[in-house]
Amino acid sequence: MSDEVVGLVIAAGYGTRLKPYSESYPKSLLELEPGVTVLDYLIGLFKEVGINDFYVVTRAELQDVFKSRVGESRVLVVDVSLGDGNLWTLHQALSRYGEVFKGRKILLTMSDHIYEKALLLKVLQASKNSDKVLLCLDRSPRGGEVSEGLKVVVDGDVVVSSGKGLPPVSGIDTGVFIIPNHLLEYVGEVVKEKGRKASLADFINYLGGRGLVGFVDVTKCLWTDIDTPEDLVKARKLYWRILSKNLIKESDGVVSRFLNRKVSTQVSLWLYRSRVKVSPNVITALVGLLGLAASVAVFYGNALLGASLAILNSIFDGVDGEVARLYKISSKFGALLDTLTDRVVDTAFMFAGIYYMIAYEFLDVRFALVLGFIALSGAYLVSYVSNFVEDKELVNKLRNSFPYPTRDVRLFILPISLALGRFEVGLAYVALASWFYVASVVKGYRVVGRGVKNLVLERRSLIPEVRGYLKMDVEELFLSVAYLAILTYVTVNLHALTLKYGGELSMLLSRVVVLVGVILSAYLIVKVVTASLKIAGYVKEVVVTKLWVTPTVYEKIVLEALSITTLVFVKPFALVFLNSITTAEYVEVSDLLINALTLTLMLKLMYDVYKAVEHLIHPRKEA
């Protein structure tokens, strides 16, 4: 990758809105943590994704401070004055140092932006199959991000226009671009037309009109830019969340991503922020001892304690690698020690579980040994095949696809099945998942739903398409809500009457009433939601253009509001249904849970609405 892409950091600005802090330091040399500046973080990120050839573009008066940070050969000095556009800066770099970029793509980033590693990986991956300029698009910016960011308008898979004064119809860019070498010549053309004020927005608009600008959707990636002292405070807080996400590996399994890493990264970051420098190898050994303790507990008959310790072992298993990456002290010996420890713990826990099931006569000896061998050998092969196969894209895809053969899933399923007294179910799952994965990798098998496309008839819209009318959708919504209210009243009261006067058939009749009510209410709720979504569609354009709320954020708010409405309508039917099949205590608990969920969603909705219009409530002052 380093032979194809050169990293370029634009650091020639004056940072006037960051005064007085920018009077002593360039924006990119402000610290995010003690000893780590914005520039240090960006360069470290470049190296992590394989970009080892990078340069910093700056003006003459800042060259010495940057040369002391990155080396003299990495600094490109250009002629920039206050008020010049960022495209002019790029043009100067290309004109003066053209040989540096010859035959290579440029990964261009602003020096006042920070973002997670996944954003870079996404745009670099997309650039392998694209000959267009690529920008990173965030479809759900909120608050000040909307008013400050460069808004982008897309049509299909191409960008057609951009500008700070546009409404956020499609979203905003995140300050990261990939520019193919053959399109660099257009930089000069735009500068010739716009002069020293030329900006990247002008470049995007110029190429967008020719269909030469694409985008990569990075909506779920963390990022921010630093323009004001307030932005710097926010960036320093966001930085730790970004570091936490950077610790997640592409090869992580589903349990690791959604459970283990949530805990382990916080432990690792606490150690790092506290400057407690524990050797990763010591952590590996301690976590391994925790796993062996789990096996000993199971061996001596305490399945619940053993299962709990095994899950803790799985959760903390990632701390050693996370600490090594944070302190940049990863080693081959550490990776080997971690792998060997994992295999020892896996073997010990499986044998302890099999012994426990045999000793307490839960399983036949021969069946337990055969199933254990199949599961354990499969688990070993998952690790071996994952490291041996060069096609890591295929490996990561299969590891994160059902039936999820990764170690984090094994050490989640096995302890739970053991605690429930059904260890054979856990072993069977491990055996199936492991051998399915091995077979899939060996054969290059991909589950793509073969053979069904000829069974699906073509579906298309009516010709001509005619847009609906707001009046008709409002009427539909009103009638559906009215019918739903009537149905709720009838179902609740009819249920009570059948219980009171139904005699021997009272329970059967009441359940029939509830079942019919639930079916009809589901139909009406779907109609309410459908009509509401149509009405929201009419309002969206006004909200986007007048309030500068992006479509993605608006749609999220609408869905949250509809979720609350659905809960309100569903609640009476759910309670009546539960009342017909269970005890009053369970009905009360369910009522409490539904109320708590509704309240939580309402608070989330209020927060999201506030953040969506924050830029209107607290507008930023221009410098």
C-alpha positions as CSV (number, residue, x, y, z in Angstrom):
1,M,0.0,0.0,0.0
2,S,2.9,2.4,0.8
3,D,4.1,2.1,-2.8
4,E,0.7,3.2,-4.2
5,V,-0.5,5.9,-1.8
6,V,1.4,8.9,-0.4
7,G,0.0,10.7,2.7
8,L,-0.3,14.5,2.7
9,V,-1.2,16.6,5.7
10,I,-2.2,20.2,4.9
11,A,-0.9,22.3,7.8
12,A,-0.4,25.7,6.4
13,G,-3.4,27.5,8.0
14,Y,-3.3,30.3,10.5
15,G,-5.8,29.0,13.0
16,T,-7.3,32.5,13.7
17,R,-10.3,31.1,15.5
18,L,-8.1,29.2,17.9
19,K,-6.4,32.3,19.3
20,P,-4.7,32.8,21.7
21,Y,-3.6,29.1,21.7
22,S,-2.7,29.1,18.0
23,E,-0.4,32.1,18.5
24,S,2.2,29.8,20.1
25,Y,1.5,26.5,18.4
26,P,0.1,25.5,14.9
27,K,-3.3,23.8,15.3
28,S,-1.8,20.4,14.4
29,L,0.7,20.6,17.2
30,L,-1.9,21.1,20.0
31,E,-1.8,18.0,22.3
32,L,-4.6,15.5,22.5
33,E,-2.9,13.8,25.4
34,P,0.4,14.6,27.1
35,G,3.1,14.1,24.5
36,V,0.8,13.3,21.6
37,T,-0.2,16.1,19.2
38,V,-2.9,16.0,16.5
39,L,-0.1,15.6,13.9
40,D,1.5,12.7,16.0
41,Y,-1.8,10.9,16.0
42,L,-2.4,11.4,12.3
43,I,1.1,10.1,11.4
44,G,0.7,7.2,13.7
45,L,-2.6,6.4,12.0
46,F,-0.9,6.5,8.6
47,K,1.7,4.0,9.7
48,E,-0.9,1.7,11.1
49,V,-2.8,1.4,7.8
50,G,0.5,0.9,5.9
51,I,1.2,4.5,4.6
52,N,4.8,5.0,5.5
53,D,5.5,7.7,3.0
54,F,3.9,10.9,4.1
55,Y,4.5,14.7,4.0
56,V,3.4,17.8,5.9
57,V,2.7,20.9,3.8
58,T,3.2,24.1,5.6
59,R,4.3,27.7,5.2
60,A,7.9,29.0,5.6
61,E,7.6,30.4,9.1
62,L,6.4,27.1,10.5
63,Q,8.9,24.8,8.7
64,D,11.4,24.6,11.6
65,V,8.9,23.4,14.1
66,F,7.5,20.8,11.8
67,K,11.0,19.6,10.7
68,S,11.8,19.0,14.3
69,R,8.7,16.8,14.7
70,V,8.8,14.7,11.5
71,G,12.2,15.2,9.9
72,E,13.4,17.7,7.3
73,S,12.7,15.5,4.3
74,R,9.0,15.1,5.3
75,V,8.2,18.9,5.3
76,L,7.1,20.6,2.1
77,V,7.3,24.4,2.3
78,V,4.9,26.5,0.2
79,D,4.0,30.1,-0.4
80,V,0.8,30.7,1.6
81,S,-0.7,33.9,3.0
82,L,-3.6,34.6,5.3
83,G,-6.9,34.1,3.4
84,D,-5.5,31.7,0.8
85,G,-7.6,28.6,0.0
86,N,-6.6,25.0,0.9
87,L,-6.5,24.1,-2.8
88,W,-3.9,26.8,-3.4
89,T,-1.8,25.1,-0.7
90,L,-2.1,21.8,-2.5
91,H,-1.3,23.4,-5.9
92,Q,1.9,24.9,-4.4
93,A,3.0,21.5,-3.1
94,L,2.3,19.8,-6.5
95,S,4.1,22.5,-8.4
96,R,7.2,22.6,-6.2
97,Y,7.5,18.9,-5.3
98,G,5.9,17.1,-8.2
99,E,8.4,14.3,-8.2
100,V,7.2,13.2,-4.7
101,F,3.8,12.4,-6.0
102,K,4.7,11.1,-9.4
103,G,2.6,8.0,-10.3
104,R,0.9,7.8,-6.9
105,K,-2.4,8.5,-5.3
106,I,-2.6,11.1,-2.6
107,L,-4.4,10.6,0.7
108,L,-5.1,14.2,1.6
109,T,-6.1,15.1,5.1
110,M,-6.5,18.4,7.0
111,S,-4.2,18.8,10.0
112,D,-7.0,19.9,12.3
113,H,-9.1,16.7,11.9
114,I,-8.9,13.5,13.9
115,Y,-10.8,10.3,13.1
116,E,-10.8,6.6,13.8
117,K,-8.7,4.1,11.8
118,A,-11.7,2.5,10.3
119,L,-12.4,5.7,8.3
120,L,-9.0,5.5,6.6
121,L,-9.3,1.7,6.0
122,K,-12.6,2.3,4.3
123,V,-11.5,5.0,1.9
124,L,-8.2,3.1,1.1
125,Q,-10.1,-0.1,0.3
126,A,-12.6,1.8,-1.9
127,S,-9.8,3.5,-3.8
128,K,-8.4,0.2,-5.0
129,N,-11.4,-0.1,-7.4
130,S,-12.0,3.5,-8.2
131,D,-10.4,6.0,-10.6
132,K,-12.3,9.0,-9.1
133,V,-11.6,11.5,-6.4
134,L,-13.1,10.0,-3.2
135,L,-14.3,11.9,-0.2
136,C,-15.5,10.6,3.1
137,L,-19.1,11.4,3.7
138,D,-20.8,11.6,7.1
139,R,-24.6,11.4,6.5
140,S,-25.6,12.2,10.1
141,P,-23.7,15.3,11.4
142,R,-25.5,17.3,14.1
143,G,-25.3,20.7,15.7
144,G,-22.2,22.8,14.9
145,E,-20.9,20.1,12.5
146,V,-23.8,21.0,10.1
147,S,-23.2,24.7,10.1
148,E,-19.4,24.5,10.0
149,G,-18.9,21.5,7.7
150,L,-18.5,21.3,3.9
151,K,-22.0,20.1,2.7
152,V,-22.1,17.6,-0.1
153,V,-24.8,16.7,-2.5
154,V,-24.7,13.2,-4.1
155,D,-26.6,11.6,-6.9
156,G,-26.4,7.8,-6.8
157,D,-22.7,7.0,-6.3
158,V,-21.2,10.3,-7.4
159,V,-20.8,13.7,-5.8
160,V,-22.4,16.5,-7.9
161,S,-21.8,19.6,-5.7
162,S,-20.4,20.9,-2.4
163,G,-20.3,24.1,-0.4
164,K,-20.6,25.4,3.1
165,G,-23.6,27.4,2.2
166,L,-25.6,24.4,0.9
167,P,-28.3,22.7,3.0
168,P,-27.1,19.3,4.3
169,V,-29.1,17.3,1.8
170,S,-26.6,14.3,1.7
171,G,-24.3,15.1,4.6
172,I,-20.9,16.7,5.1
173,D,-17.3,15.7,4.2
174,T,-14.9,14.7,7.0
175,G,-11.7,16.3,5.7
176,V,-10.2,13.1,4.1
177,F,-9.8,12.7,0.4
178,I,-8.1,10.2,-2.0
179,I,-7.0,11.9,-5.3
180,P,-5.8,9.6,-8.1
181,N,-2.6,10.8,-9.8
182,H,-4.3,11.3,-13.2
183,L,-6.7,13.8,-11.8
184,L,-4.1,16.0,-10.1
185,E,-3.8,18.0,-13.3
186,Y,-7.2,19.5,-12.6
187,V,-5.9,21.1,-9.5
188,G,-4.0,23.6,-11.6
189,E,-7.0,24.3,-13.8
190,V,-9.2,25.2,-10.9
191,V,-6.5,27.4,-9.3
192,K,-6.1,29.1,-12.7
193,E,-9.8,29.9,-12.7
194,K,-10.2,30.7,-9.0
195,G,-6.8,32.1,-8.0
196,R,-5.3,31.9,-4.6
197,K,-8.7,31.7,-2.9
198,A,-9.3,28.3,-4.6
199,S,-10.6,25.7,-2.1
200,L,-11.2,21.9,-2.2
201,A,-14.9,22.7,-2.5
202,D,-14.1,24.4,-5.8
203,F,-12.1,21.3,-6.9
204,I,-15.0,19.0,-5.9
205,N,-17.5,21.1,-7.8
206,Y,-15.3,21.3,-10.9
207,L,-14.8,17.5,-11.1
208,G,-18.3,16.7,-9.8
209,G,-19.7,18.3,-12.9
210,R,-17.7,15.8,-14.9
211,G,-18.7,12.8,-12.8
212,L,-15.2,12.3,-11.4
213,V,-16.0,12.5,-7.7
214,G,-17.2,9.6,-5.6
215,F,-17.7,9.1,-1.9
216,V,-17.3,6.6,0.9
217,D,-20.0,6.4,3.5
218,V,-18.3,6.8,6.9
219,T,-21.4,7.8,8.9
220,K,-20.7,5.4,11.8
221,C,-17.0,6.4,12.1
222,L,-15.9,8.9,14.9
223,W,-14.3,12.1,13.7
224,T,-14.1,15.8,14.4
225,D,-12.3,19.0,13.3
226,I,-10.7,21.6,15.6
227,D,-11.5,25.2,14.8
228,T,-12.1,26.8,18.1
229,P,-11.0,26.3,21.8
230,E,-14.4,24.7,22.4
231,D,-13.7,22.2,19.6
232,L,-10.3,21.4,21.1
233,V,-11.9,20.5,24.5
234,K,-14.4,18.3,22.6
235,A,-11.7,16.7,20.5
236,R,-9.7,15.8,23.6
237,K,-12.7,13.9,25.0
238,L,-13.5,12.3,21.7
239,Y,-9.9,11.2,21.2
240,W,-10.3,8.6,23.9
241,R,-13.4,7.1,22.3
242,I,-11.5,7.1,19.0
243,L,-8.6,5.2,20.6
244,S,-11.0,2.7,22.1
245,K,-12.5,2.0,18.6
246,N,-9.1,1.8,17.1
247,L,-8.3,-1.1,19.4
248,I,-11.0,-3.2,17.8
249,K,-9.5,-5.5,15.2
250,E,-11.1,-6.5,11.9
251,S,-10.8,-10.1,12.9
252,D,-12.7,-9.7,16.1
253,G,-15.7,-11.9,16.5
254,V,-19.2,-10.8,17.3
255,V,-19.0,-11.3,21.1
256,S,-15.7,-9.5,21.2
257,R,-17.1,-6.5,19.3
258,F,-20.3,-6.1,21.2
259,L,-19.3,-7.3,24.7
260,N,-15.6,-8.1,25.4
261,R,-14.1,-5.0,23.8
262,K,-16.6,-2.7,25.6
263,V,-14.9,-3.8,28.8
264,S,-11.4,-4.6,27.9
265,T,-10.7,-1.4,26.1
266,Q,-11.8,0.6,29.1
267,V,-9.4,-1.4,31.3
268,S,-6.6,-0.9,28.8
269,L,-7.3,2.9,28.4
270,W,-7.4,3.3,32.2
271,L,-4.0,1.7,32.5
272,Y,-2.7,3.8,29.7
273,R,-4.1,7.1,31.0
274,S,-2.9,6.3,34.5
275,R,0.5,5.7,33.0
276,V,0.6,2.2,34.6
277,K,3.0,0.5,32.2
278,V,2.4,-3.2,32.8
279,S,4.1,-5.6,30.4
280,P,1.6,-7.1,28.0
281,N,3.3,-10.5,28.6
282,V,2.5,-10.3,32.3
283,I,-1.1,-9.5,31.4
284,T,-1.2,-12.5,29.1
285,A,0.1,-14.8,31.9
286,L,-2.4,-13.4,34.5
287,V,-5.4,-13.8,32.1
288,G,-4.2,-17.3,31.3
289,L,-4.1,-18.2,35.0
290,L,-7.7,-16.9,35.2
291,G,-8.6,-19.3,32.5
292,L,-6.8,-22.2,34.2
293,A,-8.6,-21.3,37.4
294,A,-11.9,-21.6,35.6
295,S,-10.9,-25.1,34.5
296,V,-9.9,-26.1,38.0
297,A,-13.2,-24.9,39.4
298,V,-15.1,-27.0,36.9
299,F,-12.9,-30.0,37.5
300,Y,-13.8,-29.9,41.2
301,G,-17.5,-29.6,40.5
302,N,-18.2,-25.9,40.7
303,A,-19.6,-25.3,37.2
304,L,-21.1,-21.9,37.9
305,L,-17.8,-20.4,39.3
306,G,-15.8,-22.0,36.5
307,A,-18.2,-20.7,33.8
308,S,-18.0,-17.1,35.4
309,L,-14.2,-17.2,35.4
310,A,-14.1,-18.5,31.8
311,I,-16.2,-15.6,30.6
312,L,-14.0,-13.2,32.5
313,N,-11.0,-14.8,30.8
314,S,-12.6,-14.2,27.4
315,I,-13.4,-10.5,28.3
316,F,-9.9,-9.7,29.5
317,D,-8.2,-11.7,26.8
318,G,-7.8,-8.7,24.7
319,V,-6.1,-6.4,27.3
320,D,-2.6,-7.6,26.6
321,G,-2.8,-6.8,22.9
322,E,-4.6,-3.5,23.5
323,V,-1.9,-2.3,26.0
324,A,0.8,-3.4,23.5
325,R,-0.7,-1.3,20.7
326,L,-1.3,1.7,23.0
327,Y,2.3,1.8,24.1
328,K,3.5,0.6,20.7
329,I,5.5,-2.3,22.2
330,S,3.9,-5.2,20.2
331,S,6.3,-8.1,19.6
332,K,6.3,-11.5,17.9
333,F,7.1,-13.2,21.2
334,G,4.0,-11.6,22.8
335,A,1.8,-12.7,19.9
336,L,3.2,-16.3,20.2
337,L,2.7,-16.3,24.0
338,D,-0.8,-15.1,23.6
339,T,-1.7,-17.8,21.1
340,L,-0.1,-20.6,23.1
341,T,-1.9,-19.4,26.3
342,D,-5.2,-19.4,24.5
343,R,-4.8,-22.9,23.2
344,V,-3.8,-24.2,26.7
345,V,-6.8,-22.5,28.3
346,D,-9.2,-23.8,25.6
347,T,-7.9,-27.3,26.0
348,A,-8.1,-27.3,29.8
349,F,-11.6,-25.8,29.9
350,M,-13.0,-28.3,27.3
351,F,-11.5,-31.3,29.1
352,A,-12.7,-30.0,32.5
353,G,-16.2,-29.6,31.1
354,I,-16.2,-33.1,29.6
355,Y,-14.9,-34.6,32.8
356,Y,-17.6,-32.7,34.8
357,M,-20.4,-34.0,32.5
358,I,-19.1,-37.6,32.7
359,A,-18.4,-37.5,36.5
360,Y,-22.0,-36.3,37.2
361,E,-23.4,-38.8,34.7
362,F,-24.8,-36.1,32.4
363,L,-23.1,-37.7,29.3
364,D,-22.0,-41.1,28.1
365,V,-18.2,-41.4,28.2
366,R,-17.7,-42.4,24.6
367,F,-20.1,-39.8,23.2
368,A,-18.5,-37.1,25.3
369,L,-14.9,-38.0,24.2
370,V,-15.8,-38.2,20.5
371,L,-17.7,-34.9,20.6
372,G,-14.9,-33.2,22.6
373,F,-12.3,-34.4,20.1
374,I,-14.3,-33.0,17.2
375,A,-14.9,-29.7,18.9
376,L,-11.3,-29.2,20.2
377,S,-9.6,-30.2,16.9
378,G,-12.0,-27.8,15.1
379,A,-11.1,-25.0,17.5
380,Y,-7.4,-25.6,16.9
381,L,-7.9,-25.6,13.1
382,V,-9.8,-22.2,13.2
383,S,-6.7,-20.6,14.6
384,Y,-4.3,-22.4,12.3
385,V,-6.3,-21.7,9.1
386,S,-6.9,-18.0,10.0
387,N,-3.1,-17.5,10.3
388,F,-2.1,-19.6,7.3
389,V,-4.5,-18.3,4.7
390,E,-3.3,-15.1,2.9
391,D,-6.7,-13.9,1.8
392,K,-7.5,-12.0,5.1
393,E,-10.6,-10.4,3.6
394,L,-12.2,-13.8,3.1
395,V,-11.0,-14.9,6.5
396,N,-12.5,-11.9,8.3
397,K,-15.7,-12.2,6.4
398,L,-16.2,-15.9,7.4
399,R,-15.0,-15.3,11.0
400,N,-17.7,-12.7,11.4
401,S,-20.5,-14.7,9.7
402,F,-22.8,-17.3,11.1
403,P,-22.1,-19.7,12.8
404,Y,-19.3,-17.5,14.2
405,P,-16.3,-19.8,14.9
406,T,-14.1,-17.3,16.8
407,R,-12.7,-17.9,20.3
408,D,-14.7,-15.1,21.9
409,V,-18.0,-16.9,20.8
410,R,-16.6,-20.3,22.0
411,L,-15.8,-18.9,25.4
412,F,-19.3,-17.4,25.6
413,I,-21.3,-20.4,24.5
414,L,-19.3,-23.1,26.4
415,P,-19.5,-21.6,29.9
416,I,-23.2,-20.8,29.5
417,S,-24.0,-24.3,28.3
418,L,-21.9,-25.7,31.1
419,A,-23.7,-23.6,33.8
420,L,-27.0,-24.8,32.4
421,G,-25.9,-28.4,32.6
422,R,-26.0,-28.9,28.8
423,F,-22.2,-28.8,27.9
424,E,-22.8,-31.2,25.0
425,V,-24.8,-28.4,23.3
426,G,-21.9,-26.0,23.6
427,L,-19.5,-28.6,22.3
428,A,-21.8,-29.4,19.4
429,Y,-22.0,-25.7,18.5
430,V,-18.2,-25.3,18.6
431,A,-17.7,-28.4,16.5
432,L,-20.2,-27.3,13.9
433,A,-19.0,-23.7,13.7
434,S,-15.3,-24.6,13.6
435,W,-15.5,-27.3,10.9
436,F,-17.9,-25.3,8.8
437,Y,-15.5,-22.4,8.9
438,V,-12.5,-24.6,8.0
439,A,-14.4,-26.2,5.1
440,S,-15.5,-22.7,3.9
441,V,-12.0,-21.4,3.9
442,V,-10.4,-24.4,2.3
443,K,-13.0,-24.6,-0.5
444,G,-13.3,-20.8,-0.9
445,Y,-17.0,-21.2,-0.3
446,R,-19.1,-18.1,0.0
447,V,-22.8,-18.1,1.0
448,V,-24.4,-16.0,-1.6
449,G,-27.9,-17.5,-2.0
450,R,-27.2,-19.3,-5.2
451,G,-29.9,-20.5,-7.5
452,V,-32.7,-18.2,-6.3
453,K,-32.5,-15.3,-8.7
454,N,-34.5,-17.1,-11.4
455,L,-37.3,-17.8,-8.9
456,V,-37.8,-14.1,-8.2
457,L,-40.0,-12.2,-10.6
458,E,-39.1,-8.7,-11.6
459,R,-40.6,-5.9,-9.5
460,R,-40.9,-2.4,-10.7
461,S,-42.9,0.8,-10.1
462,L,-46.0,1.7,-12.0
463,I,-45.5,3.8,-15.1
464,P,-45.9,6.8,-14.8
465,E,-45.0,7.1,-11.1
466,V,-47.4,9.5,-9.4
467,R,-46.5,11.0,-6.0
468,G,-49.2,10.7,-3.3
469,Y,-51.0,13.6,-1.7
470,L,-50.5,14.8,1.8
471,K,-54.2,15.2,2.4
472,M,-54.8,11.5,1.6
473,D,-52.1,10.3,3.9
474,V,-53.3,12.5,6.7
475,E,-56.8,11.1,6.3
476,E,-55.3,7.5,6.3
477,L,-53.4,8.3,9.5
478,F,-56.4,9.8,11.2
479,L,-58.7,6.8,10.3
480,S,-56.1,4.2,11.3
481,V,-55.5,5.8,14.7
482,A,-59.3,6.1,15.3
483,Y,-59.8,2.4,14.4
484,L,-56.9,1.4,16.6
485,A,-58.4,3.3,19.6
486,I,-61.8,1.7,19.0
487,L,-60.2,-1.7,18.7
488,T,-58.2,-1.2,21.9
489,Y,-61.3,-0.3,23.8
490,V,-63.3,-3.2,22.4
491,T,-60.6,-5.8,23.0
492,V,-59.9,-4.8,26.6
493,N,-63.6,-4.8,27.6
494,L,-64.5,-7.9,25.6
495,H,-61.7,-9.8,27.2
496,A,-63.0,-8.8,30.6
497,L,-66.5,-9.8,29.7
498,T,-65.5,-13.3,28.4
499,L,-63.6,-14.0,31.6
500,K,-66.6,-12.9,33.7
501,Y,-69.5,-14.5,31.7
502,G,-67.8,-17.1,29.6
503,G,-68.3,-20.0,32.0
504,E,-66.3,-23.1,31.2
505,L,-65.1,-21.6,28.0
506,S,-64.0,-18.3,29.5
507,M,-60.2,-18.9,29.1
508,L,-60.6,-20.2,25.6
509,L,-62.9,-17.3,24.5
510,S,-60.7,-14.7,26.2
511,R,-57.6,-15.9,24.4
512,V,-59.4,-15.9,21.0
513,V,-60.5,-12.3,21.7
514,V,-56.9,-11.4,22.5
515,L,-55.5,-13.2,19.5
516,V,-57.9,-11.5,17.1
517,G,-57.2,-8.1,18.7
518,V,-53.5,-8.6,18.4
519,I,-53.7,-9.5,14.7
520,L,-56.0,-6.6,13.9
521,S,-53.9,-4.2,15.9
522,A,-50.7,-5.3,14.1
523,Y,-52.4,-4.5,10.8
524,L,-53.6,-1.1,11.9
525,I,-50.2,-0.2,13.5
526,V,-48.5,-1.0,10.2
527,K,-51.0,1.4,8.5
528,V,-50.3,4.1,11.1
529,V,-46.5,3.7,10.7
530,T,-46.8,3.7,6.8
531,A,-48.9,6.8,6.7
532,S,-46.7,8.6,9.3
533,L,-43.6,7.8,7.2
534,K,-45.3,9.2,4.1
535,I,-46.2,12.4,5.9
536,A,-42.7,12.7,7.3
537,G,-41.4,12.4,3.7
538,Y,-43.3,15.6,2.8
539,V,-41.8,17.5,5.7
540,K,-38.2,16.3,5.2
541,E,-37.4,18.7,2.5
542,V,-38.5,21.6,4.5
543,V,-36.5,20.4,7.6
544,V,-33.4,19.8,5.6
545,T,-33.4,23.1,3.7
546,K,-34.7,25.4,6.4
547,L,-33.4,23.9,9.6
548,W,-30.2,22.4,8.1
549,V,-30.9,19.0,9.6
550,T,-29.4,16.2,7.5
551,P,-31.8,13.6,6.1
552,T,-30.2,10.8,8.0
553,V,-30.6,12.6,11.4
554,Y,-34.2,13.6,10.5
555,E,-35.1,10.0,9.6
556,K,-33.5,8.7,12.8
557,I,-35.7,11.2,14.8
558,V,-38.8,10.1,12.9
559,L,-38.1,6.5,13.6
560,E,-37.6,7.1,17.3
561,A,-40.9,9.0,17.4
562,L,-42.7,6.2,15.6
563,S,-41.1,3.6,18.0
564,I,-42.6,5.5,21.0
565,T,-46.0,5.7,19.3
566,T,-45.9,2.0,18.5
567,L,-45.1,1.2,22.1
568,V,-48.0,3.3,23.3
569,F,-50.4,1.4,20.9
570,V,-48.9,-2.0,21.6
571,K,-48.8,-1.8,25.4
572,P,-52.6,-2.5,26.1
573,F,-52.7,-5.5,23.7
574,A,-49.4,-6.8,25.2
575,L,-50.7,-6.6,28.7
576,V,-54.1,-8.1,27.9
577,F,-52.3,-11.0,26.1
578,L,-49.9,-11.6,29.0
579,N,-52.8,-11.4,31.4
580,S,-54.4,-14.3,29.6
581,I,-51.4,-16.6,29.7
582,T,-49.4,-15.7,32.9
583,T,-49.7,-14.4,36.4
584,A,-50.4,-10.9,37.6
585,E,-46.8,-10.5,38.8
586,Y,-45.4,-11.0,35.3
587,V,-47.9,-8.6,33.9
588,E,-46.8,-5.9,36.4
589,V,-43.2,-6.5,35.6
590,S,-43.9,-6.3,31.8
591,D,-45.8,-3.1,32.4
592,L,-42.9,-1.6,34.2
593,L,-40.4,-2.6,31.5
594,I,-42.6,-1.2,28.7
595,N,-42.9,2.1,30.6
596,A,-39.2,2.2,31.3
597,L,-38.4,1.6,27.6
598,T,-40.9,4.2,26.5
599,L,-39.4,6.8,28.9
600,T,-35.9,5.9,27.7
601,L,-36.8,6.4,24.1
602,M,-38.5,9.7,24.9
603,L,-35.4,11.0,26.6
604,K,-33.3,9.8,23.6
605,L,-35.7,11.6,21.3
606,M,-35.5,14.8,23.2
607,Y,-31.6,14.7,23.2
608,D,-31.4,13.9,19.5
609,V,-33.8,16.7,18.6
610,Y,-31.8,19.2,20.7
611,K,-28.5,18.1,19.1
612,A,-30.1,18.3,15.6
613,V,-31.0,22.0,16.1
614,E,-28.2,22.9,18.4
615,H,-26.6,25.1,15.7
616,L,-29.9,27.2,15.7
617,I,-30.1,27.5,19.5
618,H,-26.4,28.3,20.0
619,P,-25.1,29.7,16.7
620,R,-21.3,30.0,16.5
621,K,-19.8,33.4,16.1
622,E,-17.6,34.0,13.1
623,A,-14.0,35.0,13.8
